[in-house]
Amino acid sequence: MKFQKDNTFVTGRLKSMSYAFNGAVKLIRTEHSIMVQFSLGIIMTIAGFCLHITPTEWLFQTMAIGLVMSIEGLNTAVEKIADFIHPDYHQRIGFIKDIAAGAVFFAAMTAIAIGLIIYIPKFI
């Protein structure tokens, strides 16, 4: 089957959105790290409703959840590409995968800091 680009604006964007949505669903259904991050995002969203966080706090929380999920998705893509290119262990591939995981670490630490800033005052 040959790929045929859709040059019309509306249908082309709709197809792009459907591919992106399908990719997000695949991530959530197949990748354990994304499952954990998605679950934490749901828990934090429920906590936000229960503790009545402000609209500004909602913005920061939503951005933090989106940041972690996005970077985790990119990390997964890097790992899948690296494994496809070189299925056996290779020092350079390991280095690349470690860097991608480090990006997730930075995003997660930022999200934790935002969560602490939002929720510690609610309990004090």
N, C-alpha and C positions, 0 to 999 in steps of 0.2 A: 504494500500500500504506500503510495507516494504522498508525502506531506504537501498540502496545498494551503498556502497562506490566505487568510481572509482579510482582504484589504478594506472592507467596509468598517467604519468606525464603531458603530453600535454592536454589530454581531461579533466583530473581532474582539472588542472589550469583554463582551459576555462570555466568549469562549475562553479568554485569558482568565477571567474570574472563576470559571468552572474548573479549569486546570489547577488554579491556585487552591480552591476549596478542596478538590480531590486530593491534592498533595497534603493539605493540612489534616484531612481525615486519615490518610495513609500514615502520616507521622504519629498521630494519636493512637491509632490501632496497632501499630507494629513496633514502635520504639519505646522501650521501657523508660528511658530518661525523660522523654516527652510525656509519657503517661504520668510520671511523678510530678513533673512541673505543671501539667494541666490540672492534676488533682489539687496541688497546692494553690493554684490560681482559683479554683472553685472554692476551696476552704477560705481563702482570704477574701473572696467576694462575699461569701456568706457572713464572715466576720464583719466586713464593712457594713452590711445591712443591719446586723445585730447590734453593733456598737455605734451606729449612726454617725459615720465619718462625714466630714464636710465635703462639699463639691471639690474643693482644692485637693483634699486628701484622696478623693476618688480619682482625680486626674493623675496624681503621682502613683497611686497604686495600680491603676490601669496601665500606665506607661511602664512600670516596673514588670508587671506580668507579661506584657507584650514584648518587652526587651528580652527577658529571659527566654520566652518561648521562641522568639525569632532567632536569637543567637544559638539556642539549642538545635533548632532546625538546620541552621547553616553548618553547625558542627557535625550533625548527622550526615549532611550532604558531603562534606569534606571527607569524613571517614568512609562513606560508601564509595566515593570516587577513588580514594587512596587504596582501598581494598580491591577494587576492580582493576586498577592499574598494576598493583603489586600484591597479590594475595598472600604471599609469604612475608614473614617479618623482614623488614629492612630498616636500618637505622634512620635513614632520611625520612622515610614514610612515618616512622614512629615520632620523629621530631615534629613533622607537620601536624600529625594528629594531636600531639601534646599542646602545640600552640593553639589549635582550634578549641581544645578543651579548656585551655587557659582563658580564652575569650568568654566561654560560658561561666567560668569561675568569677571573672570580673563582673559580669552581668548579675550573677546570683548574689554576690557580696553587696552590690548596689541595691538590689531588691530587698535584701535582708535589712540593710541600713534604713531604707525608706519605710519598711514595715515596722521597725523598732521606733522610728521617729513618730509614726502615726499612732501605733498601738500602746506604747509604754505610757503615755499620758492618760489613756483611757482607763488604765488599771491603777494609776497612782491617785 
